[in-house]
C-alpha cells in the first residue's frame, strides 16, 4: 500500500529532484499491483499564494511527467487540521489522543470536547496534568479553541478512508511518501496513528521545506491501541 502525499505542480519546486524516483516507484507499484492513493491539496490560492491544484491540473502534470496514475486513487483534501504546536514530542502525543477521541465520538474538533473531558484525557495518559499545563499553556489554549480537528475536506471522508485502509491492508504496513514533512504529510501520519494503522516513511521520497533537515530512516511504526503517554518513560520518577 503506497500513499503519495502532495506530489503536485504547486509544490514541484520543493521536490523536483524526486520526480524520477517517484516515477520509478509508481511503475513498480503498477507491476506489483499495489494499491496507490495519490492525495493532493485542492486549495489553489490564498491571498495570492498558490497552495494547491485542481484535479485536472494534477492529472495533466502527471501525464507530462509520465507518472502511472491510471490505476491510482486520487483523493482531494485541504490542510491545516492540527496546530503546529502539536507536531512534536509530548504535544504531538496529546494531539493523537484527541484525534482518536474525535474519531470515536464523531466530533469535528477539540473545541467540542468539554474542558473536564480534555483534562481526563490528559490524566488518562499521565498523572501530572498540572505539569502538562505548566509546560504547554499555549498548546492547552489551542486545544480549547479547536485547533485539533478532523479534516473539513477529505474526499469520501477521513474516517471511511481510514476504515477502507484497515480492510485492504491484510497486515501490510502502509508506505508513506511526499511532503511537506512537518505539514500535510505529518497530519496524514497523525491520522494513521490515531486510527491504529502502522506505517513507515520512505525517506528517499519525502520532501521538506527548505529550512528543514532530513530525518533518520524510521522503522515501521507499530501503533498502540491505547492512548500514548504524554511524557517519555525516562521522564517518570519512581515513588
C-alpha positions in Angstrom: 0.0 0.0 0.0 1.5 3.3 -1.2 0.5 6.8 -0.1 1.7 9.7 -2.2 1.0 13.0 -0.4 1.1 16.3 -2.2 3.2 15.4 -5.2 1.6 18.1 -7.3 2.6 21.0 -9.5 2.0 23.7 -6.8 4.9 22.3 -4.8 7.2 21.0 -7.6 10.0 23.4 -6.7 10.3 21.7 -3.4 10.5 18.1 -4.7 11.6 18.4 -8.4 14.6 16.1 -7.8 12.2 13.4 -6.6 10.1 13.2 -9.8 12.3 10.5 -11.4 12.4 8.2 -8.3 8.7 8.8 -7.8 8.0 7.8 -11.4 10.0 4.6 -10.8 8.2 3.8 -7.6 4.8 4.2 -9.2 6.0 2.0 -12.1 7.0 -0.7 -9.6 3.6 -0.3 -7.8 1.8 -1.0 -11.1 3.9 -4.1 -11.7 3.2 -5.4 -8.2 -0.5 -4.5 -8.4 -0.1 -2.4 -5.3 -2.8 -0.1 -4.1 -1.8 3.6 -4.6 -3.6 6.6 -3.1 -2.4 9.9 -4.5 -3.6 12.6 -2.2 -3.4 16.3 -3.2 -4.4 19.7 -1.9 -7.1 21.4 -4.0 -6.9 24.9 -2.4 -5.5 26.8 -5.4 -4.7 30.1 -3.8 -5.0 32.0 -0.6 -4.2 35.8 -0.6 -2.3 35.4 -3.8 -0.2 32.4 -2.7 -0.5 29.2 -4.7 -1.3 26.4 -2.3 -2.9 23.7 -4.3 -4.2 22.4 -7.7 -7.4 21.2 -9.4 -7.8 17.6 -10.2 -7.4 18.3 -13.9 -4.1 20.1 -13.3 -2.7 17.2 -11.2 -3.7 14.7 -13.9 -2.2 16.8 -16.7 1.1 17.3 -14.7 1.1 13.5 -14.0 0.8 12.8 -17.8 3.6 15.2 -18.6 5.9 13.6 -16.0 4.9 10.0 -17.2 3.6 9.1 -13.7 1.5 5.9 -13.8 -1.7 7.3 -12.1 -4.3 5.5 -14.2 -4.9 2.9 -11.5 -4.2 5.1 -8.5 -7.0 6.6 -6.4 -6.7 10.4 -6.5 -8.0 12.0 -3.3 -8.8 15.7 -2.9 -8.2 17.3 0.5 -7.5 20.5 2.3 -4.9 21.1 5.1 -4.3 22.7 8.5 -6.1 20.2 10.6 -3.7 20.2 13.5 -1.9 23.3 15.0 1.8 23.4 14.6 2.1 23.5 18.4 1.2 19.7 18.3 3.8 18.5 15.8 6.5 17.1 18.1 7.1 15.4 21.4 4.6 15.4 24.2 2.2 17.8 22.4 2.1 15.5 19.4 1.1 12.6 21.5 -1.7 14.6 23.1 -3.0 15.6 19.6 -3.1 11.9 18.6 -5.1 11.0 21.7 -7.6 13.8 20.9 -7.9 12.8 17.3 -8.7 9.3 18.4 -11.4 10.7 20.7 -12.8 12.8 17.8 -13.0 9.7 15.6 -14.6 7.5 18.3 -17.2 10.1 19.2 -18.0 11.6 15.8 -16.8 15.1 16.7 -15.3 17.7 14.4 -12.6 19.4 16.6 -11.2 19.7 20.1 -13.4 22.7 21.0 -16.4 20.3 21.1 -14.8 18.4 23.9 -15.7 19.7 27.4 -12.7 21.0 29.4 -13.2 18.4 32.1 -13.0 15.7 29.4 -9.8 17.1 28.0 -8.3 17.1 31.4 -9.5 13.5 31.9 -7.9 12.5 28.6 -4.6 14.1 29.6 -4.7 12.5 33.0 -5.5 9.1 31.5 -2.2 9.3 29.7 -0.2 10.7 32.5 -0.9 11.6 36.1 0.8 15.0 36.0 -1.9 17.2 34.4 -0.6 20.3 36.1 2.9 19.5 34.7 1.5 19.5 31.2 -0.3 22.8 31.9 2.9 24.4 33.1 4.9 23.1 30.1 2.3 23.7 27.4 0.0 26.6 28.2 -0.3 27.7 24.6 -1.0 24.1 23.5 -3.8 23.9 26.1 -5.4 27.0 24.8 -5.1 25.7 21.2 -7.0 22.6 22.3 -9.8 24.6 23.8 -10.3 26.7 20.6 -10.5 23.7 18.3 -7.0 23.7 16.7 -7.0 19.9 16.6 -9.6 18.9 14.1 -10.8 16.3 11.7 -10.5 17.5 8.0 -13.4 19.5 6.8 -12.4 18.4 3.2 -11.2 14.9 2.5 -12.8 13.3 -0.5 -15.1 10.5 0.7 -14.5 11.3 4.4 -11.4 10.7 6.6 -13.0 8.0 8.8 -14.4 5.9 5.8 -10.9 6.3 4.2 -9.1 5.0 7.3 -11.6 2.1 7.6 -11.0 1.2 4.0 -7.3 1.1 4.6 -7.7 -1.2 7.5 -9.9 -3.5 5.4 -7.5 -3.7 2.5 -4.1 -4.0 4.2 -4.2 -7.6 5.4 -1.4 -7.0 7.9 0.6 -4.9 5.4 2.4 -1.7 6.6 1.5 1.5 4.7 4.4 3.2 2.9 4.2 7.0 3.1 5.8 9.3 0.6 5.5 13.0 -0.2 5.5 16.2 1.9 5.8 18.6 3.4 7.4 16.5 6.2 6.1 18.6 9.1 2.9 19.8 7.5 0.5 17.8 5.4 2.5 14.6 5.5 2.6 14.7 9.3 -1.1 15.4 9.5 -1.8 12.3 7.5 0.6 10.3 9.7 -1.2 11.5 12.8 -4.5 10.3 11.4 -3.0 6.9 10.7 -1.6 6.7 14.2 -4.9 7.8 15.8 -6.6 5.0 13.8 -4.1 2.4 14.8 -2.7 1.9 11.3 1.0 1.0 11.1 3.1 2.9 8.5 6.7 3.7 7.6 8.2 6.7 5.9 10.1 6.0 2.6 12.7 8.7 3.4 14.2 9.0 -0.1 10.7 10.1 -1.3 10.0 12.6 1.5 10.4 16.3 0.8 10.5 19.2 3.3 10.6 22.9 3.5 13.9 24.4 2.5 14.9 25.1 6.2 14.0 21.5 7.3 16.8 19.0 7.5 16.2 15.3 6.6 15.4 12.9 9.4 17.0 9.5 10.0 15.2 6.5 8.5 12.3 5.2 10.5 11.4 1.5 11.1 7.7 0.6 10.6 5.7 2.2 13.3 3.6 -0.2 15.3 0.6 1.7 16.6 -0.7 1.2 20.1 -4.4 0.7 20.6 -4.2 2.5 24.0 -3.6 6.3 24.4 0.1 7.2 24.3 2.0 8.6 27.3 2.2 12.4 27.4 5.8 12.1 28.7 8.6 9.8 27.8 9.1 6.9 30.2 12.5 8.3 31.0 10.8 11.4 32.5 8.8 9.4 35.0 10.0 9.5 38.6 9.5 6.5 40.8 7.6 7.0 44.0 
